[in-house]
Amino acid sequence: MSGNINTIETGAKMMNDQKNFLLVGSPNSGKTTLYNWLTGAKTKTVNYPGATVEYSIGVIQKSLAQSMKSQELHFVDTPGVYSLDAQTADEKVTVNLLSGYQDLNYEAVIVVIDATQMNRQLLLAKQVTESKVKTIVVLTMSDLIEKQKQRINLDEIKKFLNISDVILFDGILGRGLEQIVLTLNQSESLKNKYTQLKLSESEKVQELKIIAQFLKEKAFYENLEKEEKKHQQNQSQIDLTLKIDRYLLHPIFGYVFFFVFMTLFFSSIYWMSAPLMDLVESALVFLADLSKQYIPGLWGEFVGDGLIAAITGVVIFIPQIFILFLGIGLFENSGYLARVAALIDGPLKKVGLGGRSFVPMLSGFACAVPALMATRNITSTKERLIAQMVIPFMSCSARLPVYGLMIGFLFKEENVLMAGLIMTTLYFSSLVVGAVASAVLSKIIESRQTSRLLMDLPYYRRPRLKTILLQSVDKSISFVKRAGPVIMTLAIVLWFATQFPKSENPDVPVQSYAMQVANAIEPVFKPMGLDGRVGFALLASFAAREVFVSSLAISFNVDQGGDEENQSPIIDRMHQATFADGTPIFTLGSVIGILIFFLIATQCLSTVGVLKKESGGWKWTLIQLFGSNILAYSLAVIVVQIFKYLNL
């Protein structure tokens, strides 16, 4: 979700009358985990004025405030940064928030540090304290330190940073949360005056040396049980992480494991969701039948064959979309996602990208819009532009309804394994298409900038399933909310177009408006093996890809019944669909052509709009839009004609 500038300015002014706290920390430091504990993960995300960079604003959850008898505390989860010497758009937004953009007053800055990565992340805390703002340091991953039978010397940290509040926090169980809230409530109101720092590379290196020496000399980690520590060492989280990384970051086996994990993940999107999809479809089919039974005449047909048919075309695929978001969340929270970025940094550089591009590209499998915004983390202008051009090729969740329908047509329910394999192939094909496009663009776009990957590899952790499930549900609901208005509008238009005009004489058939348009555009889509009705649905999908299935259902007047093999009603109608001469429309060739088209073509208007903002103009946006669609159409036509020549 994005807010406009006026809304954000008003929100900032309102926040001046509240007790506000900024959360600042490096990526993977546990900052957002703490934020979710404080706010209950029920927050709103807004855009920073003048930029597409997002940050979150939330209020302390009621149950926590009541149990602690706390004031109403407000939190701003700033973009993750490694340093206050801003280089990327993310870092600039965090620095601007610290500076008090729109006169935003805050009580203190909560610097979140991974206690197991202190040698690097302590630099950020030192920069914040030297910037003359009130600072509270929260050390996360305290449970991992305890497992190593060690204790953190908090007094030495306080002396080193010249602050009074350093708090330990366990992101799994939430230990330390009450102490954090108590400290925040006792925080004195003041007007923080941020002093911006400018550090050269040599000064940064010197600061890091000072921190390293401090950690070594001041016994930051104190052994509680020296003898037992040696006995427990092999079972520590650090040793476990290193053992796992020997395989997952191996120059050969690492890629094998990555391929296996991704194959299982993408396959599960299809076969795990199948029972739920059947259940959802049965419920909606029953509802459509009921509406036609109890709502008389044309209105009943409109509700059953128009609205519910359109809604079914998207809602039925929510289980697949939920599993997609759930899988990405598990990879990210377990710590594996950061390792994949490091693993494929080398191969990506060969095609003009780098490890920093991996996370935005993987986000593209969920939705291209936030994925394009995530490219702001890429410091190289050339790499950032290439990533922005490539991300629309990633198979986003909006393509899932199309993939699911076409694969369901090719493979019936009894061949779930093959269907899952085809789904996996489609996802990996999008990576191949993106890699080829990136390699071509890297030769065209000139730049002397080089991208460097700086990333802390977190220890492997047990993901917080509750948070991941809630976020997956929220994202799935957001998908429906985003697609819903478009689908409802098009459902009304398409149903009206397929039903009218009505013939005054029953013996004299009259072509509907939809058929008139379909006949006009059919010559364009005939080379793809499609008739005008499918072409009509394909054109409608340019509003949003997921609209294709709903439009297809309405164009073919899909009713609530399936065939004797209990196929989906729309798949049943696809098997029956023919051209005027009686030849089938949906063949192996034409279905593969549709999959190729949706795999490559950029059809989402929201993606086009965000790409224009992120790339800085229309030039590269139009190149991507027209280039991808012309390529998709051409390849689809070639494949269909080859299959036609081979009589397949």
Buried (B, 14 or more C-beta within 10 A) or exposed (E): EBBEEEEBBEBBEEBEEBBBBBBBBBBBBBBBBBBBBBBBBEBEBBBBBEBBBBBBBBBBBEEBBEEBEBBEBBBBBBBBBBBBBBEBBBBBBBBBBBBBBBEBBBBBBBBBBBBBBBBBBBBBBBBBBBBEBBBBBBBBBBBBBBBBBBBBBBEBBBEBBEBEBBBBBBBBEBBBBEBBBEBBBEBEEEEBEBEEBEBEEEEBEEBBEBBBEBBEEBEBBEBEEEEEBEEBEEEBBEEBBEEBBEEBBEEEEBBEBBEEBBBEBBBBBBBBBBEBBBEBBEEBBEBBBBBBEEBEEEEBBBBBBBBBBBBBBBBBBBBBBBBBBBBBBBBBBBBBBBBBBBBBBEEBBEBBBBBBBBBBBBBBBBBBBBBBBBBBBBBBEBBBBBBBBBBBBBBBBBBBBBBBBBBBBBBBBEEBEBBBBBBBBBBBBBBEBBBEBBBBBBEEBEBEEEBEBEBBBBBBBEBBEEBBBBBBBEBBEEBBEBBBEBBBEBBBBBBBBBBEEEEEEEEEEEEBBBBEBBBEBBEBBBBBBBBBBBBBBBBBBBBBBBBBBBBBBBBBBBBBEBEEEEBBBBBBBBBEBEBEEEEEBBBBBBBBBBBBBBBBBBBBEBBBEBBBBBBEEEEBBEBBBEBBBEBBBBBBBEBBBEBBEEEE
